[in-house]
Amino acid sequence: MPSERLKGSTDVTAVDIPAGFDPTNPDINAVGLPHDEWKAMRATSPVHWVEQPPEARAGFLDTGYWAATRHAEVREVSKNNENWSTNENGVIIRFAPDMTRDQVEIQRAMLIHNDPPTHTKMRGVVSRGFTPRVIASLKDGLKARAYEIVEENAAKGSGDFVEDLAAELPLQAIAELLGVPQEDRKKIFEWSNQMMAYDDPDFDVDPAVASMEILGYFDALATDRRENPRDDIVSKLVHAGDDGHGALTNDEFGFFVILLAVAGNETTRNATSHGMHAYFQNPDQWNLWKSDRPETAVDEIVRWATPVTVFQRTALKDNVLGGQPIAKGDRVGIFYASANFDETVFDDPFTFNILRDPNPHVGFGGHGAHYCLGANLARLQINLIFNALADITPNISLAGEPKRLRSGWLNGIKEMQVNYK
């Protein structure tokens, strides 16, 4: 039950940090995020060494990483590209057990695994598809889609909130942005699950196969857009060099599309699912949303959900973080999900409060160069879908406990049965 661990311990001395504790262990996260242990770490060892067994650090050359659990250190690392690199070892701490060093190197073609100035150049190209004008132009169409999605599910009476509803709006939005036929959006959903859920036994697939499938699909789409450009991101990217500002390489293009298609679906879907579950657990907040629709609600949902619990950076030089000396080459896990419940930053953090303001959460990253490119699109989608739910299914209720995703770095819900009436 996802809400159980969200209560947090009132006394940090009540929970010791167990020897060998690794908050990226998917068995831990399959039960619930380790908020009690994080709370103890923030208080007693905010930059804490985590020793990993060989099967948990495949693809890496060291024996473990430093876990940064406080808000201050997460933001400090996120904003400092001179000391901290995503390119050296990528951003994912826990890989599939059979991942090799060569596979870590291949991922350097992905935007999120690059440092400035390469990252700056790539982000400058792809950000053309996420300007305020582009996002604003999508609002009316996405609003219509949100209401249609909720109406279709309400007519069924009950169902799986995650696949039938939470996943649908981000899938349709991504399909529209990329120029993917809407009938193909389920392929993106399946590939996304296969690529991200490799730690979960319910998804018995090879993520490398899914990666090749999606690369092949979008390579064909890019070839078509080079000859038949349209008003979509793929056309903008494949013709980016026409204005003299440079274009993405084939690998950069392919991996960016994977990032957008997978991350854009996965994170918004999980934020929506956790948000709805939080409303179920806090009916006073659901009533408040239905009556007032506060603009602050979306950021509280993202803080509470924190769909990506952790990314990592690698130290480019010897330095000090939170009083702890860090050697060049050491990896540091920046735990967004811990930082978003830091008692020194958030009043009563274990209370879901859609009026929370200010709300300096790091659910879209800790700011800096790698702040989520699609943050405003995600906020728009979450706002639209909860408006539609409140208008069409105000009496929605939980019909079965959510089933959590077994993952080392995603705070996911893979199934949540609901009654819409």
N, C-alpha and C positions, 0 to 999 in steps of 0.2 A: 504493500500500500504506500504510494509515494508520499503521503502526508505525514507518516509516522516519524520519519527522521527530521522532517522540517520543524518539529517542535523545538529542537535544540535543548541542550542541557543548561540549567540555570547556574550550575556550579562547575567551573572548568576543572576543579580538582577531582570531580566525580568520574572523570574519564581520563585515563592515562593514554599516551600515544603508544600503542602496542609495538613491540619489537618486530621489525620487518613490515610494518604497516605501509601499504602503498595505495594511495587514494585513486590510482588509475587501474586498480584491479577490477576487472569487469564483474567478478563475483560479488564484490562489495556493492557496486553500483546497480546490480540487478535487483538488490533488495531496497536500496534507497541511498541517496547521497550521504556521505559520512559527516554530517554536520556537527555531531558531538566531538569527533576527533579533530575536525578543522578548528572548532572553537578552542580546543585545548592547544592546538598548534599556534593559533594566532596569539594566544596569551603567553605561551611558554617557549615556543620555538618557531617564530614566524617565517624563518628561512631554514628549513629542516631537511637534512640529508636523507634521501630514500634510496636504500640499496635494493637493486632489482636482480632477480634470478635471470640466468641467461635467456630463458624462453620469453621473458617480458621485455628484453632490450635488444631483440634481433635487429640487425641493421646499424646498431650503434657500437662505438668502439670503447665506451667506458662502462662502468659497473652500476651506475645509478644517476640520480639527478637531485637538484635542490628544489624543494617545494616551497614556493612563495604563496602564502595564504592570506596576507593582509592586503587591504585595498591600496595602501600607499605604495607597497613594493610592486604590486601588479601594474599600477599606473606608471611607476618609474621605469620599469623594464619595457613596457609597451611603447613609451614615448622616446626611448633612447636607442637610436639605430647605430650610434657610434660604438656603444659597448655591447649591444645584444643583436644577434643575427638570427634570422629565420632560414637563411640560405645554407648555413653550415650543416644542419641536421634536420631541416624541415620543422614543421610545427606540431606534428603528432608524436606524443611521448610513447604510447603503447601501440606497436604495430602487430600485424598478424605474425604468428610465431615463425613462419618460414620466410619473412621478408629479409632480403639481402641488402648489403651495402649498395650494390649496383642499383637496386630499386629505389633506395633513398635518393641516390644521385639523379635518377630519371625525373623525380618529382620536382627538381629545380626549375623545370620549365613552367611550373604553375605559379601564377601571380603571388599567391600567399606565401610561397617558399622563396621569395626573392627579397633582397635588400636594395635600398637606393644605391646607385642611380638607376639600376635596371628596373627595379620595382616602380620607380617614379615614371619612367618612360612607358612601361606596360600599363600602369594605372591611368596615365594620361590618355592612352588610346581607348581603353575599355570604358572609362568614365563617361564617354560621350553618350552611352546608352542609359545613363542614370542621372542626367541633369534634372534640376527642378522642373524645367519645362516638359521633359519627357515623362516624369512621374505624374505631374499634374494632368497631362493629356490622357493618362491611363485611368484616372479616378472614376469617371462616369461609367466606363466599360466594366471596370472591376466591381463597382457597386452593383451593377445589374447582374453580374455573374454571382456575386456573393448572395444576393437575395434569391436567385434562381437555385443555387446549390442548397440553401437552407429549405426552401419550399419543396424541392424534390425529396429531401430526406424527411421533412415533416410529414409528407404524404405517406411515407412508409410506416410511420409510427415509431419505429425503433431501429437501431442498427449500431454499427461500429463507428463511433465519432471520429476516430483517427483516419481511417482509410476513406470513409464515405464523405466526410465533411472537412476535417482539418487539413487534409492533404490536397483537397480539390482546388481551392482558390490559388495557392501558390503554384500548383501544377498548371492551371489554366493561364495564370499570369506569365509564367516562364515560357509557356508555349507561345503566347502572344508576342512577348518580347523577342524571342528568338526566331519567330516565323515558323514554328513547328506546327503542323496540322494538329488540331485539337484531338483528333482520333488517335494520335500517337503519344498523347501525354501519359497514358498508362505505362508505356515502355519506359519513360523517364522515371516514373514511380518505382517500377521493378528494378531498373538499373541502380537507382539511388539506394534502395534497400540492400541490394546485393553488395554494393561497394562499401556501405557504411556499417553494415551489421555483421561483419565477419566474426565478431566475438560471440554472436548469439546462435545457439544450436538450432533455433527455428529457421535460420536462413543458411541452409547447407549448400553454399555456393562458393565459387572462386571469385573474389573481387576483381582479380586481374582479367577474367573473362568479361565481366560486366564493363570494366574500363575499356576494353578493346571494342565491345559492342557500341558503346556510346561514342567513342572516338570515330569509329567507322561511319556511324549514322551522321554525325555532324560534319565529317569530311565530305560526304556526299552532298550535304546541304550547302556547305561552303562553295563547292564546285558549281552548284546551281546558281548561288547568289552572285558569283563572279560574272556569270553570263546574264543573269536575270535579277538585277538588284531590286530590293523592295525596301519598305520603310520598317526595317527591323534591325536588331543588334548585329546579327550575322552579316548583313549587307554592309553595315557601318564598319565592322572590323575587317572584312576582306578587302574593302576599298579604302582603308585608313591611309595607305601610303599615297593615294592619289593627290593629296594636298601637300605633299612634301614633308610631312611630319613623321613618316615612318610607319610601317605596319608590323603586326605581330608575325613571328615565324609560324610555320605550320604547327610545330609542337606547342608554342605559346598559345596559339588560337585554340587548339584541341583541348589543352588542359584548362584554359579559361572557361570554355563551355562546360567542361566537367564541373568546375568549381561553381559556376552559376546554376547549372541544372541540378546538381546534387545539393550543394549547400543552401541554395535559395529555397529549395523544397524542404529539406530536412529540418532546418532551423525554424522556419515559420510554422511548419506543421507541428513541431514539438512545443513551441511557445503557445500556440492556440490550444493544443491538447492540455498542457499543464495549466493554462489560464482557465479553461472550462472546469477542470478538476478543482482548482482553487476556489472558483465560484461555488461549486457543489459543497465544498467543505466550509464555506463562509457565506451562507445565504443572505446575511445582511449586506454583504458587498454586491451580490447579484441584484438585490432589490435596489441598492444605491445606483448601480449601473443602469438598470432599467428606467429609473426615474430621472436621473441627472445627466448621464453620459459624460462624466468628467474627462477632459483631455488627458489627465494624468494617468488614466487607467492603463494605457498601453505600456508605458514604461514600467509600471509596477508588475504587469504580467511578464515582461521580459526579464526584469530583475528576479522575480520569483522562479521563473522557469530556467533561466540561464541554460539554453539548449546546448551550447558548447561549454563544458565544465572547465576545460583546461587546454591551453596551447603551450608550446615550449619555445624558448630562445636558447642560443648558445653564446657563451661569453667570448667576445673577440679579444679581450685583454683582461689581465688581473684587475679586479675591482672589488668593491665592498657593497653589499646589498643588505639593508636592514641590520647593519652591524656585523654581518657575517662575511668574511673574506671569501671571494669566489675566484677560482683560478681560471685562466684562459683555457677555453675548450670545454669547461663544465657546462652541462645543460641545466636550465632552470625552468621548472613548470610554473606557469602563472595561472593560478586557480581562480578563474572568474567566479565560479560558483561559491567559493569561500569568501572572496572579496565582497560579493554582493550581500553577504550577511554579516559584515564586519560591524560589530557593536559600536566602534568608535566613529563610524561614519553614518550609520543608519539607526534612527531611533526605533526601538522595538522591532528589529529586523525580521523576527520570526512571526510577525503579524502581517497578513496580506491586507494591504491598505491602498485602495485605488485612488485615494486622495493624497498619497505621499508626495510631498513637494517641499524641498528639492529632492531629487532622486538621482544622484550621480552614479548610477549603476554602470557596470562594465560588461553588460550582456551583449553589446555589439563590439567588444574589444575594449582595451583600456585607452582608447584614443591613440594618436600618433599615426604613423604612415599606414598601418594595417587596420585602421578603423573600418568597420564593415561598409563596403561600397553600397550595398543594398539596404542600409538601415532605414532610410525613409520609405522605400517600397515596402519593407516588412511592416513598419509602423502603420502604413496605410492599409495593408491587407488585414492586419489584426483588428484595427479599428472597424473596418467595414464588415468583417465576418461577425464580430460581436454585436454590432448594431443590428445586423440582420437576424441574429439569433434572438436578441431581446424583443424585436418587433414581431417575429413570426412564431417563435417557440419560447415564450416567456416562462413556461412551466417545465422546461426541459429538466430531466432528473437522471441520476446515475442508476444504471441497471446492473452493474457488476463492477467489481474492483478493477482498476486499470492493470494491465500487464506491462511491466517495465521492459525496456530493451536492455539486454546484457551488453554493455559497452564500456570501454575504458575511458572514454572522453566525451560521449554524448549522453545528455540527460533526456532519454527518449521514452515515450510511451508508444508501444506498438499496437495496443488494442484497448478500447474503452467503450463498453456497451452502454447505450443511453436510451431513454424513452423521450421522445420529442414532445409528447402531449401530456 
